[in-house]
Amino acid sequence: MGLTGQYTQLKKNVMGITGMFETSLTSPECFGRVAGNFDNMGISFGVLQYNFGWESATPIFQNMFNNQNLFMRDALGSRYQEFYNVCFNYSTAQKVAWGDSISLITADPSTNKHDVIQPWKQILHDVGVSDACQGYQVDAAQWFYDQALAWFKEFGFWSEQAFALLFDISVQNGSISQAVKDQINAATVTFTQAKDPKTLEVERMKIVANKRADAATASYKEIVRERKLAIANGSGWVYNHSLYVDCADFNVGLKAAITTDDLKTVMKDAYKEEIRLDRLANPAVYSDPGYDLLDRWLILRHAYLLDTFISGAAGGGTITKNPDKASYSEGEAVTVTAVPNVGHTFTGWSGAISGGTNPQIIVMNGRKSITATFT
């Protein structure tokens, strides 16, 4: 799986975490969750509870009709035309009214219209959990991903877990005000590289989680806090100890996130000509349905990233790379040097290299990560 595929999978994984908060279901079941017109939105559908009231569900269903028509005919059976009309011909108000007509009426106000009647519940579930519909639900959340990615870069995070935290803030809370950003930056400005990168990442995530929760509406502060801290810590109970969420269940952890920044790093304009010439020389490769431009580019260029981290004493030192580049070619030798600051001592390497030899040479044959420790 190339970087493009890894980022697509990461988006689906972090959506699964937020989807569990939203639906109390794990993946893929959270993609098929459907609720009735309890909130005057017609129906709420899928992992992020897209709805008819805001027209967020409509494009997903239209994509299914347009691109997965045989599947939709099979899933809907005799109800195909009815639902087609709802999705393509009804106004927003009519869609909401239709959603209300399939909502389950109960005597208990706390559950009234929270569910939908059969067979619509099963039909919409089966549509939602299909691979194609899961993909369309991920695509429909692109705005949330873009916002999370902007914060990810702004706050200097590097892990999948942090990306998951920021995506959940984007979905549940919508924004991080400048005032809250200032509070986050003020709380982290005293942080140094004295701790190992993973510990530092978790502590910084906790600051973001708590500061954003503090800014929430009073009645929701603790709900927001426990949800965000569950991600920051990697797991935890939420909603008055009624739901346990573990990021590892969604294959999200304290490991480097493959983001669009990585894609932009390796897909520079300077290499477009190589792709053009390769396309002419190897047309069969580019006509393959499974073709991935970035995968092909990596085969041609073997561009790899070298991540560096500092551990140990605060302000202990830095790492230099020679040559100092955004990415490196297959077999390229990189000299890394640990440079201690005045009053500090370099004690050793960890990660892709080890021991106390300084400088060291790394031969790039994949993405690598190194840490220099100072006392």
Contacts in CASP RR format, 6 or more apart in sequence:
PFRMAT RR
TARGET T0000
AUTHOR 0000-0000-0000
METHOD contacts of the structure
MODEL  1
MGLTGQYTQLKKNVMGITGMFETSLTSPECFGRVAGNFDNMGISFGVLQY
NFGWESATPIFQNMFNNQNLFMRDALGSRYQEFYNVCFNYSTAQKVAWGD
SISLITADPSTNKHDVIQPWKQILHDVGVSDACQGYQVDAAQWFYDQALA
WFKEFGFWSEQAFALLFDISVQNGSISQAVKDQINAATVTFTQAKDPKTL
EVERMKIVANKRADAATASYKEIVRERKLAIANGSGWVYNHSLYVDCADF
NVGLKAAITTDDLKTVMKDAYKEEIRLDRLANPAVYSDPGYDLLDRWLIL
RHAYLLDTFISGAAGGGTITKNPDKASYSEGEAVTVTAVPNVGHTFTGWS
GAISGGTNPQIIVMNGRKSITATFT
1 9 0 8 1.000
2 292 0 8 1.000
2 294 0 8 1.000
2 295 0 8 1.000
2 298 0 8 1.000
3 258 0 8 1.000
3 262 0 8 1.000
3 263 0 8 1.000
3 266 0 8 1.000
3 294 0 8 1.000
3 298 0 8 1.000
4 263 0 8 1.000
4 292 0 8 1.000
4 293 0 8 1.000
4 294 0 8 1.000
4 295 0 8 1.000
5 292 0 8 1.000
6 258 0 8 1.000
7 258 0 8 1.000
7 259 0 8 1.000
7 260 0 8 1.000
7 262 0 8 1.000
7 263 0 8 1.000
8 138 0 8 1.000
10 160 0 8 1.000
10 163 0 8 1.000
10 252 0 8 1.000
10 257 0 8 1.000
10 258 0 8 1.000
10 259 0 8 1.000
11 138 0 8 1.000
11 141 0 8 1.000
11 145 0 8 1.000
12 27 0 8 1.000
12 134 0 8 1.000
12 135 0 8 1.000
12 138 0 8 1.000
13 160 0 8 1.000
13 164 0 8 1.000
13 250 0 8 1.000
13 251 0 8 1.000
13 252 0 8 1.000
14 160 0 8 1.000
14 163 0 8 1.000
14 164 0 8 1.000
14 167 0 8 1.000
14 168 0 8 1.000
14 250 0 8 1.000
14 252 0 8 1.000
15 47 0 8 1.000
15 48 0 8 1.000
15 137 0 8 1.000
15 138 0 8 1.000
15 141 0 8 1.000
15 167 0 8 1.000
16 26 0 8 1.000
16 27 0 8 1.000
16 30 0 8 1.000
16 47 0 8 1.000
16 250 0 8 1.000
17 164 0 8 1.000
17 168 0 8 1.000
17 231 0 8 1.000
17 245 0 8 1.000
17 247 0 8 1.000
17 250 0 8 1.000
17 252 0 8 1.000
18 47 0 8 1.000
18 48 0 8 1.000
18 164 0 8 1.000
18 167 0 8 1.000
18 168 0 8 1.000
18 171 0 8 1.000
18 172 0 8 1.000
19 25 0 8 1.000
19 27 0 8 1.000
19 30 0 8 1.000
19 47 0 8 1.000
19 48 0 8 1.000
20 26 0 8 1.000
20 27 0 8 1.000
20 30 0 8 1.000
20 243 0 8 1.000
20 245 0 8 1.000
20 250 0 8 1.000
21 168 0 8 1.000
21 172 0 8 1.000
21 227 0 8 1.000
21 238 0 8 1.000
21 243 0 8 1.000
21 245 0 8 1.000
22 30 0 8 1.000
22 33 0 8 1.000
22 47 0 8 1.000
22 48 0 8 1.000
22 49 0 8 1.000
22 171 0 8 1.000
23 29 0 8 1.000
23 30 0 8 1.000
23 33 0 8 1.000
23 46 0 8 1.000
23 47 0 8 1.000
23 49 0 8 1.000
24 243 0 8 1.000
25 32 0 8 1.000
25 33 0 8 1.000
26 249 0 8 1.000
27 47 0 8 1.000
27 250 0 8 1.000
28 129 0 8 1.000
28 134 0 8 1.000
29 129 0 8 1.000
30 46 0 8 1.000
30 47 0 8 1.000
31 46 0 8 1.000
31 47 0 8 1.000
31 128 0 8 1.000
31 129 0 8 1.000
31 133 0 8 1.000
31 134 0 8 1.000
31 137 0 8 1.000
32 45 0 8 1.000
32 46 0 8 1.000
32 47 0 8 1.000
32 124 0 8 1.000
32 125 0 8 1.000
32 126 0 8 1.000
32 127 0 8 1.000
32 128 0 8 1.000
32 129 0 8 1.000
33 45 0 8 1.000
33 46 0 8 1.000
33 47 0 8 1.000
33 49 0 8 1.000
33 125 0 8 1.000
34 43 0 8 1.000
34 44 0 8 1.000
34 45 0 8 1.000
34 46 0 8 1.000
34 116 0 8 1.000
34 120 0 8 1.000
34 121 0 8 1.000
34 124 0 8 1.000
34 125 0 8 1.000
35 43 0 8 1.000
35 44 0 8 1.000
35 45 0 8 1.000
35 49 0 8 1.000
35 114 0 8 1.000
35 115 0 8 1.000
35 116 0 8 1.000
36 42 0 8 1.000
36 43 0 8 1.000
36 44 0 8 1.000
36 99 0 8 1.000
36 100 0 8 1.000
36 102 0 8 1.000
36 103 0 8 1.000
36 104 0 8 1.000
36 113 0 8 1.000
36 114 0 8 1.000
36 115 0 8 1.000
36 116 0 8 1.000
37 43 0 8 1.000
37 96 0 8 1.000
37 99 0 8 1.000
37 100 0 8 1.000
37 103 0 8 1.000
37 113 0 8 1.000
38 103 0 8 1.000
38 112 0 8 1.000
38 113 0 8 1.000
38 114 0 8 1.000
39 51 0 8 1.000
40 53 0 8 1.000
40 96 0 8 1.000
41 51 0 8 1.000
41 52 0 8 1.000
41 53 0 8 1.000
41 54 0 8 1.000
41 96 0 8 1.000
42 51 0 8 1.000
42 52 0 8 1.000
42 53 0 8 1.000
42 95 0 8 1.000
42 96 0 8 1.000
42 97 0 8 1.000
42 98 0 8 1.000
42 99 0 8 1.000
42 100 0 8 1.000
42 103 0 8 1.000
43 51 0 8 1.000
43 52 0 8 1.000
43 57 0 8 1.000
43 99 0 8 1.000
43 102 0 8 1.000
43 103 0 8 1.000
43 116 0 8 1.000
43 124 0 8 1.000
44 50 0 8 1.000
44 51 0 8 1.000
44 57 0 8 1.000
45 51 0 8 1.000
45 57 0 8 1.000
45 60 0 8 1.000
45 124 0 8 1.000
45 128 0 8 1.000
46 128 0 8 1.000
46 137 0 8 1.000
47 134 0 8 1.000
47 137 0 8 1.000
48 137 0 8 1.000
48 140 0 8 1.000
48 141 0 8 1.000
48 144 0 8 1.000
48 171 0 8 1.000
50 56 0 8 1.000
50 57 0 8 1.000
50 60 0 8 1.000
50 137 0 8 1.000
50 140 0 8 1.000
51 57 0 8 1.000
52 58 0 8 1.000
52 92 0 8 1.000
52 95 0 8 1.000
52 96 0 8 1.000
52 98 0 8 1.000
52 99 0 8 1.000
53 92 0 8 1.000
53 95 0 8 1.000
53 96 0 8 1.000
55 92 0 8 1.000
55 95 0 8 1.000
56 140 0 8 1.000
58 87 0 8 1.000
58 95 0 8 1.000
59 136 0 8 1.000
59 140 0 8 1.000
60 133 0 8 1.000
60 136 0 8 1.000
60 137 0 8 1.000
60 140 0 8 1.000
61 83 0 8 1.000
61 87 0 8 1.000
61 127 0 8 1.000
62 87 0 8 1.000
62 88 0 8 1.000
63 132 0 8 1.000
63 136 0 8 1.000
63 139 0 8 1.000
64 71 0 8 1.000
64 72 0 8 1.000
64 127 0 8 1.000
64 130 0 8 1.000
64 132 0 8 1.000
64 133 0 8 1.000
64 136 0 8 1.000
65 72 0 8 1.000
65 84 0 8 1.000
65 87 0 8 1.000
65 88 0 8 1.000
67 132 0 8 1.000
68 130 0 8 1.000
68 132 0 8 1.000
68 133 0 8 1.000
71 130 0 8 1.000
71 132 0 8 1.000
72 80 0 8 1.000
72 127 0 8 1.000
73 80 0 8 1.000
75 123 0 8 1.000
75 126 0 8 1.000
75 127 0 8 1.000
76 83 0 8 1.000
76 123 0 8 1.000
79 119 0 8 1.000
79 120 0 8 1.000
79 123 0 8 1.000
86 94 0 8 1.000
86 95 0 8 1.000
86 98 0 8 1.000
87 95 0 8 1.000
90 98 0 8 1.000
99 116 0 8 1.000
100 113 0 8 1.000
102 116 0 8 1.000
102 117 0 8 1.000
102 120 0 8 1.000
103 113 0 8 1.000
103 115 0 8 1.000
103 116 0 8 1.000
103 117 0 8 1.000
104 113 0 8 1.000
104 114 0 8 1.000
104 115 0 8 1.000
104 116 0 8 1.000
104 117 0 8 1.000
105 112 0 8 1.000
105 113 0 8 1.000
106 112 0 8 1.000
106 113 0 8 1.000
106 114 0 8 1.000
115 121 0 8 1.000
116 124 0 8 1.000
127 133 0 8 1.000
128 134 0 8 1.000
128 137 0 8 1.000
141 171 0 8 1.000
144 167 0 8 1.000
144 170 0 8 1.000
144 171 0 8 1.000
145 167 0 8 1.000
145 170 0 8 1.000
147 166 0 8 1.000
147 170 0 8 1.000
147 174 0 8 1.000
148 163 0 8 1.000
148 166 0 8 1.000
148 167 0 8 1.000
148 169 0 8 1.000
148 170 0 8 1.000
149 163 0 8 1.000
149 166 0 8 1.000
149 259 0 8 1.000
149 260 0 8 1.000
149 261 0 8 1.000
151 166 0 8 1.000
151 169 0 8 1.000
151 170 0 8 1.000
151 176 0 8 1.000
152 162 0 8 1.000
152 163 0 8 1.000
152 166 0 8 1.000
152 257 0 8 1.000
152 259 0 8 1.000
153 261 0 8 1.000
154 181 0 8 1.000
155 162 0 8 1.000
155 166 0 8 1.000
155 184 0 8 1.000
155 204 0 8 1.000
155 208 0 8 1.000
157 163 0 8 1.000
157 166 0 8 1.000
157 201 0 8 1.000
157 204 0 8 1.000
157 205 0 8 1.000
157 257 0 8 1.000
158 197 0 8 1.000
158 201 0 8 1.000
158 256 0 8 1.000
158 257 0 8 1.000
158 307 0 8 1.000
159 198 0 8 1.000
159 201 0 8 1.000
159 253 0 8 1.000
159 254 0 8 1.000
159 255 0 8 1.000
159 256 0 8 1.000
159 257 0 8 1.000
160 252 0 8 1.000
160 253 0 8 1.000
160 254 0 8 1.000
160 255 0 8 1.000
160 256 0 8 1.000
160 257 0 8 1.000
161 201 0 8 1.000
161 202 0 8 1.000
161 205 0 8 1.000
161 231 0 8 1.000
161 232 0 8 1.000
161 234 0 8 1.000
161 247 0 8 1.000
161 252 0 8 1.000
161 253 0 8 1.000
161 254 0 8 1.000
162 201 0 8 1.000
162 204 0 8 1.000
162 205 0 8 1.000
162 257 0 8 1.000
163 257 0 8 1.000
163 259 0 8 1.000
164 231 0 8 1.000
164 247 0 8 1.000
164 250 0 8 1.000
164 252 0 8 1.000
165 205 0 8 1.000
165 208 0 8 1.000
165 209 0 8 1.000
165 228 0 8 1.000
165 231 0 8 1.000
165 232 0 8 1.000
166 208 0 8 1.000
168 227 0 8 1.000
168 228 0 8 1.000
168 231 0 8 1.000
169 176 0 8 1.000
169 208 0 8 1.000
169 212 0 8 1.000
169 228 0 8 1.000
172 224 0 8 1.000
172 227 0 8 1.000
173 212 0 8 1.000
173 216 0 8 1.000
173 224 0 8 1.000
176 184 0 8 1.000
176 212 0 8 1.000
177 215 0 8 1.000
179 215 0 8 1.000
180 211 0 8 1.000
180 212 0 8 1.000
180 214 0 8 1.000
180 215 0 8 1.000
183 211 0 8 1.000
183 214 0 8 1.000
184 207 0 8 1.000
184 208 0 8 1.000
184 211 0 8 1.000
187 207 0 8 1.000
187 211 0 8 1.000
188 204 0 8 1.000
188 207 0 8 1.000
191 200 0 8 1.000
191 203 0 8 1.000
191 204 0 8 1.000
192 314 0 8 1.000
192 315 0 8 1.000
193 200 0 8 1.000
193 309 0 8 1.000
193 310 0 8 1.000
193 311 0 8 1.000
193 312 0 8 1.000
193 314 0 8 1.000
193 315 0 8 1.000
193 316 0 8 1.000
194 311 0 8 1.000
194 312 0 8 1.000
194 313 0 8 1.000
194 314 0 8 1.000
194 315 0 8 1.000
195 203 0 8 1.000
195 311 0 8 1.000
195 312 0 8 1.000
196 309 0 8 1.000
196 311 0 8 1.000
196 312 0 8 1.000
196 371 0 8 1.000
197 309 0 8 1.000
197 311 0 8 1.000
197 371 0 8 1.000
198 254 0 8 1.000
201 254 0 8 1.000
202 232 0 8 1.000
202 233 0 8 1.000
202 254 0 8 1.000
205 231 0 8 1.000
205 232 0 8 1.000
206 229 0 8 1.000
206 232 0 8 1.000
206 233 0 8 1.000
208 228 0 8 1.000
208 232 0 8 1.000
209 225 0 8 1.000
209 228 0 8 1.000
209 229 0 8 1.000
209 231 0 8 1.000
209 232 0 8 1.000
210 225 0 8 1.000
210 228 0 8 1.000
210 229 0 8 1.000
212 224 0 8 1.000
212 228 0 8 1.000
213 221 0 8 1.000
213 222 0 8 1.000
213 224 0 8 1.000
213 225 0 8 1.000
213 228 0 8 1.000
214 221 0 8 1.000
216 223 0 8 1.000
216 224 0 8 1.000
216 225 0 8 1.000
223 238 0 8 1.000
223 239 0 8 1.000
226 236 0 8 1.000
226 237 0 8 1.000
226 238 0 8 1.000
226 239 0 8 1.000
227 238 0 8 1.000
229 236 0 8 1.000
230 236 0 8 1.000
230 237 0 8 1.000
230 238 0 8 1.000
230 245 0 8 1.000
231 245 0 8 1.000
231 247 0 8 1.000
234 246 0 8 1.000
234 247 0 8 1.000
234 248 0 8 1.000
234 253 0 8 1.000
235 244 0 8 1.000
235 245 0 8 1.000
235 246 0 8 1.000
235 247 0 8 1.000
235 248 0 8 1.000
236 244 0 8 1.000
236 245 0 8 1.000
236 246 0 8 1.000
237 243 0 8 1.000
237 244 0 8 1.000
237 245 0 8 1.000
238 244 0 8 1.000
238 245 0 8 1.000
247 253 0 8 1.000
256 307 0 8 1.000
256 367 0 8 1.000
256 369 0 8 1.000
262 305 0 8 1.000
263 294 0 8 1.000
265 305 0 8 1.000
265 326 0 8 1.000
265 327 0 8 1.000
266 294 0 8 1.000
266 297 0 8 1.000
266 298 0 8 1.000
266 301 0 8 1.000
266 303 0 8 1.000
266 327 0 8 1.000
267 293 0 8 1.000
267 294 0 8 1.000
267 297 0 8 1.000
271 297 0 8 1.000
271 300 0 8 1.000
271 301 0 8 1.000
274 297 0 8 1.000
274 300 0 8 1.000
274 301 0 8 1.000
275 293 0 8 1.000
275 296 0 8 1.000
275 297 0 8 1.000
275 300 0 8 1.000
278 285 0 8 1.000
278 296 0 8 1.000
278 300 0 8 1.000
279 286 0 8 1.000
285 291 0 8 1.000
285 296 0 8 1.000
286 296 0 8 1.000
297 303 0 8 1.000
301 329 0 8 1.000
302 329 0 8 1.000
302 330 0 8 1.000
302 331 0 8 1.000
302 366 0 8 1.000
303 327 0 8 1.000
303 328 0 8 1.000
303 329 0 8 1.000
304 327 0 8 1.000
304 328 0 8 1.000
304 329 0 8 1.000
304 330 0 8 1.000
304 364 0 8 1.000
304 365 0 8 1.000
304 366 0 8 1.000
304 367 0 8 1.000
304 368 0 8 1.000
305 326 0 8 1.000
305 327 0 8 1.000
305 328 0 8 1.000
305 367 0 8 1.000
305 368 0 8 1.000
306 321 0 8 1.000
306 328 0 8 1.000
306 334 0 8 1.000
306 336 0 8 1.000
306 362 0 8 1.000
306 364 0 8 1.000
306 367 0 8 1.000
306 368 0 8 1.000
306 369 0 8 1.000
306 370 0 8 1.000
307 367 0 8 1.000
307 368 0 8 1.000
307 369 0 8 1.000
307 370 0 8 1.000
308 319 0 8 1.000
308 321 0 8 1.000
308 336 0 8 1.000
308 369 0 8 1.000
308 370 0 8 1.000
308 371 0 8 1.000
308 372 0 8 1.000
309 369 0 8 1.000
309 370 0 8 1.000
309 371 0 8 1.000
309 372 0 8 1.000
310 316 0 8 1.000
310 317 0 8 1.000
310 318 0 8 1.000
310 319 0 8 1.000
310 371 0 8 1.000
310 372 0 8 1.000
310 373 0 8 1.000
310 374 0 8 1.000
311 350 0 8 1.000
311 371 0 8 1.000
311 372 0 8 1.000
311 373 0 8 1.000
311 374 0 8 1.000
312 373 0 8 1.000
312 374 0 8 1.000
312 375 0 8 1.000
313 344 0 8 1.000
313 374 0 8 1.000
313 375 0 8 1.000
315 341 0 8 1.000
315 344 0 8 1.000
315 374 0 8 1.000
316 340 0 8 1.000
316 341 0 8 1.000
316 344 0 8 1.000
316 374 0 8 1.000
316 375 0 8 1.000
317 338 0 8 1.000
317 339 0 8 1.000
317 340 0 8 1.000
317 341 0 8 1.000
317 344 0 8 1.000
317 346 0 8 1.000
317 372 0 8 1.000
317 374 0 8 1.000
318 338 0 8 1.000
318 339 0 8 1.000
318 341 0 8 1.000
319 336 0 8 1.000
319 337 0 8 1.000
319 338 0 8 1.000
319 339 0 8 1.000
319 370 0 8 1.000
319 372 0 8 1.000
320 336 0 8 1.000
320 337 0 8 1.000
320 339 0 8 1.000
321 334 0 8 1.000
321 335 0 8 1.000
321 336 0 8 1.000
322 334 0 8 1.000
322 335 0 8 1.000
322 336 0 8 1.000
322 337 0 8 1.000
323 334 0 8 1.000
328 334 0 8 1.000
328 364 0 8 1.000
329 364 0 8 1.000
330 364 0 8 1.000
330 365 0 8 1.000
330 366 0 8 1.000
331 363 0 8 1.000
331 364 0 8 1.000
331 365 0 8 1.000
332 363 0 8 1.000
332 364 0 8 1.000
333 361 0 8 1.000
333 362 0 8 1.000
333 363 0 8 1.000
333 364 0 8 1.000
334 361 0 8 1.000
334 362 0 8 1.000
334 363 0 8 1.000
334 364 0 8 1.000
335 359 0 8 1.000
335 360 0 8 1.000
335 361 0 8 1.000
335 362 0 8 1.000
336 353 0 8 1.000
336 359 0 8 1.000
336 360 0 8 1.000
336 361 0 8 1.000
336 362 0 8 1.000
336 370 0 8 1.000
337 358 0 8 1.000
337 359 0 8 1.000
338 346 0 8 1.000
338 348 0 8 1.000
338 349 0 8 1.000
338 358 0 8 1.000
338 359 0 8 1.000
338 372 0 8 1.000
338 374 0 8 1.000
339 346 0 8 1.000
340 346 0 8 1.000
340 374 0 8 1.000
341 374 0 8 1.000
344 374 0 8 1.000
344 375 0 8 1.000
345 374 0 8 1.000
345 375 0 8 1.000
346 356 0 8 1.000
346 358 0 8 1.000
346 372 0 8 1.000
346 373 0 8 1.000
346 374 0 8 1.000
347 356 0 8 1.000
347 373 0 8 1.000
347 374 0 8 1.000
347 375 0 8 1.000
348 354 0 8 1.000
348 355 0 8 1.000
348 356 0 8 1.000
348 358 0 8 1.000
348 372 0 8 1.000
348 373 0 8 1.000
349 355 0 8 1.000
349 356 0 8 1.000
349 357 0 8 1.000
349 358 0 8 1.000
349 360 0 8 1.000
349 370 0 8 1.000
349 371 0 8 1.000
349 372 0 8 1.000
349 373 0 8 1.000
350 370 0 8 1.000
350 371 0 8 1.000
350 373 0 8 1.000
351 368 0 8 1.000
351 369 0 8 1.000
351 370 0 8 1.000
351 371 0 8 1.000
352 362 0 8 1.000
352 368 0 8 1.000
352 369 0 8 1.000
352 370 0 8 1.000
353 360 0 8 1.000
353 362 0 8 1.000
353 370 0 8 1.000
362 368 0 8 1.000
362 370 0 8 1.000
END
